[in-house]
Amino acid sequence: MLVRPSDFRTRIGGSPVRGAVVHQRPYTWNRVVLGEATFREQSKVYLRWIVSRDREPVKDASSIEAALNKWILPAIGDLPLANINNMTIKPLVDKMKKSKLLSARSINKYVEYVKQVVASLKDGETGEAIQRRKWDSTVMDLPLVIQREQRRPSLKAAAVNQLVTESDGEEQALYVLEAATGMRISEALALEARHFINNGRTIEVRQQVDRDNPRIVLHVKTDASYRDVDLSKAVAEYLRAFIDGRNGLLFKTRNGTPYLHNSLEARWLTPRLKAMGLDELGMGWHALKRFRKTWLRGKRCQEVINNFWLAHKPKTMSELYSHLYEELELRLAEAEQVGTGFDVPAPSCSKVSAESGVAKAA
């Protein structure tokens, strides 16, 4: 993506002169520097660069690529890069707003992708952006992101209980795991038996399922996502019974490949939420993560440990300086003290009374 000086020089009378392309590059000087290269072409270069750069590479650009392919490229992909400005983006913004499919936050994020692609064409000598813009949110009529209007629905304890009690097998185990840990669904679906340590009381989060392909990728979303998540004794006992005899992935298709979270949401979670009258836009797997965060805050869980389990970065100097997350015994005690907020099913090997059928969480 960075333009090399050698790409735009030729020699006239022995001196290097800007103006022509050497090495038979696909772009002429006019196309690259004056902006005749299309937005579509530059977006491909941008995507390659963000995953290959040394400084803060993007580990998974699939969500950015999906936004480009579905919304941005069909609208402005064939425009010359020089023509991408406030007024040419405004129709794209209007289209996204009228669709009613995207939140204000998503629309603003997608426009930010456009800005990054435009800025990604650099001068080979100075490293500065060739296509400089003064972006104006008012001219583009970008929607304001109002926190109280954000679609961040969460499940209540009664709903989680119903999901758990009315399901069984892999489906039930996944609900228990998600509600008791707040793990991202991509992380939960990538778990293997080897990731459970400390007699099943701790889960090592080290990998995830790719967003669009049924394969494991050996990285997680952020640096904070490389973590250990601790379980209460009741949850650990239930999951030990579920794991017993299983090799490799805990949740997998008949072919042995990992599930894709969208397909499981459509097969399991959404039908149950609809039957419960709780389905709404944004009410997916992440609602269980919000349930867990809400429960931990309500139980006054140590914020450093809370953030560690939920893969949230420290925000205050006090949180940054504290190393409570390194104290395993304290974490295990905290996991037992705060409990889960729902009734954990009895494992099949447990001697829990058949009359109640559940092991009560703390």
Secondary structure, 3 states (H helix, E strand, C coil): CECCHHHHEEEECCEEEECCCCCCCCCCHHHHHCCCCEHHHHHHHHHHHHHHCCCCCCCCCHHHHHHHHHHHHHHHCCCEHHHCCHHHHHHHHHHHHHHCCCCHHHHHHHHHHHHHHHHCCECCCCCCECCCCCCCHHHHCCCCCCHHHCCCCCCCHHHHHHHHHCCCHHHHHHHHHHHHHCCCHHHHCCCEHHHEECCCCEEEECCEECCCCCCEECCCCCHHHCEEEECCHHHHHHHHHHHCCCCCECCECCCCCECCHHHHHHHHHHHHHHHCCCCCCCCCCHHHHHHHHHHHHHCCCCHHHHHHHHCCCCCCHHHHHCCHHHCHHHHHHHHHHHCCCCCEECCCCCCCCCCCCEECCC
